Amino acid sequence: MQRALIIDDTPSLISEIRHMLKGEYAITSARSPIRGIRRAISEEIGLVITTLKMREMGGLDVIRRLRSRGYQGCIVMVTAFGDASTAQEAIRLGATDYITRPLVAAELISRLARALKKTDSDSIPPLQSIEEDICTQDPEMIALLELAHLAANTDSRILILGETGTGKELLAKAIHRYSQRVKKPFIAINCAAIQESLLESELFGHEQGAFTGALSRRIGRFEQAGTGTLFLDEIGEISLALQSKLLRVLQDGEYYRVGGNQKLKSRARIVAATNQTLRQRVESGDFRADLFYRLNVVSLKLPPLRQRPGDVSLLANFFFQRFKSDSSLAKRFSERALEQLKRYNWPGNIRELEHLVERSNILIRKHVIELEDLPQHIQQAPQKTNVPLGLNVETALNFSDAKTRFEKTYFNNILEQSGGNYALAARMAGMERTVFYRKAKKLLAN
Ligand SMILES: Nc1ncnc2c1ncn2[C@@H]1O[C@H](COP(=O)(O)OP(=O)(O)OP(=O)(O)O)[C@@H](O)[C@H]1O
């Protein structure tokens, strides 16, 4: 028997619906919308019946959250407060149907059956807007998300630019989710995190015996992506030799596995990202101009967090909500703490803020987190300018904190001097590229 989950906080309505659907569905219920959403997804329940007004969270939010987390089942909204505009809004957000009370058993049963049939025949869930997945109130970001939404529905290649932690991968995933390829794979590869010698086989796969250690045939990311989306992160890091191989795939869609002679075709949509100024790399001859133009059909530049101070409190609250336990109230930063957070430079951008919230949530046993509870380097952050190298580190810090602070400033500055080019920055620092990359990422996230 098909399972159905009723999400509502009034026991009388739950038992009314339960009674009407007895023998038709295996009914289960959740009086907490948050728990209901989790159950619908984790238990893969095919039908969700929700109401509009609940204390913990409204029904429209339930629909929005279910769809933004990839729930593909049928959602029917039942309410006594229905009006045309709420119905339209529910449908726009992804509800399959909308039924107004008082309920009549026969009508409810037939409408649910019709809604389930419609869900089965719909190949693509209703499109929502990218803005709902990505928290922002910054006008520049909102304009960028509108453009991303338009581009998502085309097959154009997209180049996402932005400093580390600004949300490039999140945006790439949202673009995939709002594209016609949503039911196909989304495959990501970070070109900076993989050794140059292995990157080619990661991308294109290899045949058995292609090189020492290639014990069996392995398919690469292009093949895994199929007709889905391939996200090439840190594209600016690939060598000139690999750039020409990539160019060939982008030009005519053809490639070979390493050590193979069977011509393969790629039909994946390419979304690439970089935290470098690729144009400068093209001018300096480090990045092929023809590849740059092939990738840069639509370009989306994510602003750093320090340029969108209005988003700091919005994102902080969003993360506090995410990290809170079911029973507790979400924590928050005090006004003074928020003022300082808005002044801070955020070299690791949103990832750094997310980690700060996660840590504050665990370590600070107060509901409101004060300025004094923030890490020293944030409390003492002067302004949103370049952090000076800081050789006059306060002796108030212990050695380990002072060392971390120095390293963070060093990596931040050297990356800025290299225009965000990890390979160049690693050379300037005299470090191996992948080691430099891993260390920079770790430091700038905290
Ligand atoms: N606008 C946003 N709303 C909510 N969460 C966000 C937003 N932007 C980024 N995040 C979160 O911040 C973290 C970093 O984002 P993401 O990994 O997409 O950044 P990135 O630019 O790809 O980083 P890198 O260049 O280091 O790979 C993720 O956990 C992501 O979910």
The ligand as an SDF file (V2000), in Angstrom:
LIG
                    3D

 31 33  0  0  0  0  0  0  0  0999 V2000
   24.6870   32.1900   -0.1520 N   0  0  0  0  0  0  0  0  0  0  0  0
   24.8830   31.0930    0.5880 C   0  0  0  0  0  0  0  0  0  0  0  0
   23.9000   30.6270    1.3520 N   0  0  0  0  0  0  0  0  0  0  0  0
   24.1120   29.5600    2.1430 C   0  0  0  0  0  0  0  0  0  0  0  0
   25.2700   28.8840    2.2300 N   0  0  0  0  0  0  0  0  0  0  0  0
   26.2820   29.2910    1.4790 C   0  0  0  0  0  0  0  0  0  0  0  0
   26.1380   30.4130    0.6070 C   0  0  0  0  0  0  0  0  0  0  0  0
   27.2990   30.5780   -0.0580 N   0  0  0  0  0  0  0  0  0  0  0  0
   28.1370   29.6200    0.3810 C   0  0  0  0  0  0  0  0  0  0  0  0
   27.5340   28.8420    1.3000 N   0  0  0  0  0  0  0  0  0  0  0  0
   28.1590   27.7150    2.0360 C   0  0  0  0  0  0  0  0  0  0  0  0
   29.5360   28.0810    2.2360 O   0  0  0  0  0  0  0  0  0  0  0  0
   30.3930   26.9580    2.0480 C   0  0  0  0  0  0  0  0  0  0  0  0
   31.4050   27.2580    0.9630 C   0  0  0  0  0  0  0  0  0  0  0  0
   30.7350   27.3110   -0.2930 O   0  0  0  0  0  0  0  0  0  0  0  0
   31.3550   26.6400   -1.6160 P   0  0  0  0  0  0  0  0  0  0  0  0
   32.0810   25.3820   -1.2990 O   0  0  0  0  0  0  0  0  0  0  0  0
   30.2810   26.5980   -2.6320 O   0  0  0  0  0  0  0  0  0  0  0  0
   32.4180   27.7850   -1.9670 O   0  0  0  0  0  0  0  0  0  0  0  0
   33.5070   27.8050   -3.1480 P   0  0  0  0  0  0  0  0  0  0  0  0
   33.5290   29.2110   -3.6550 O   0  0  0  0  0  0  0  0  0  0  0  0
   33.2200   26.7230   -4.1250 O   0  0  0  0  0  0  0  0  0  0  0  0
   34.8330   27.5110   -2.3460 O   0  0  0  0  0  0  0  0  0  0  0  0
   36.2980   27.0470   -2.9390 P   0  0  0  0  0  0  0  0  0  0  0  0
   36.7220   28.0840   -3.9170 O   0  0  0  0  0  0  0  0  0  0  0  0
   37.1640   27.0700   -1.7230 O   0  0  0  0  0  0  0  0  0  0  0  0
   36.1150   25.6950   -3.5120 O   0  0  0  0  0  0  0  0  0  0  0  0
   29.4790   25.7770    1.7210 C   0  0  0  0  0  0  0  0  0  0  0  0
   29.2140   25.0410    2.8940 O   0  0  0  0  0  0  0  0  0  0  0  0
   28.2080   26.4430    1.2050 C   0  0  0  0  0  0  0  0  0  0  0  0
   27.0860   25.6260    1.4270 O   0  0  0  0  0  0  0  0  0  0  0  0
  1  2  1  0
  2  3  1  0
  2  7  2  0
  3  4  2  0
  4  5  1  0
  5  6  2  0
  6  7  1  0
  6 10  1  0
  7  8  1  0
  8  9  2  0
  9 10  1  0
 10 11  1  0
 11 12  1  0
 11 30  1  0
 12 13  1  0
 13 14  1  0
 13 28  1  0
 14 15  1  0
 15 16  1  0
 16 17  2  0
 16 18  1  0
 16 19  1  0
 19 20  1  0
 20 21  2  0
 20 22  1  0
 20 23  1  0
 23 24  1  0
 24 25  2  0
 24 26  1  0
 24 27  1  0
 28 29  1  0
 28 30  1  0
 30 31  1  0
M  END
$$$$
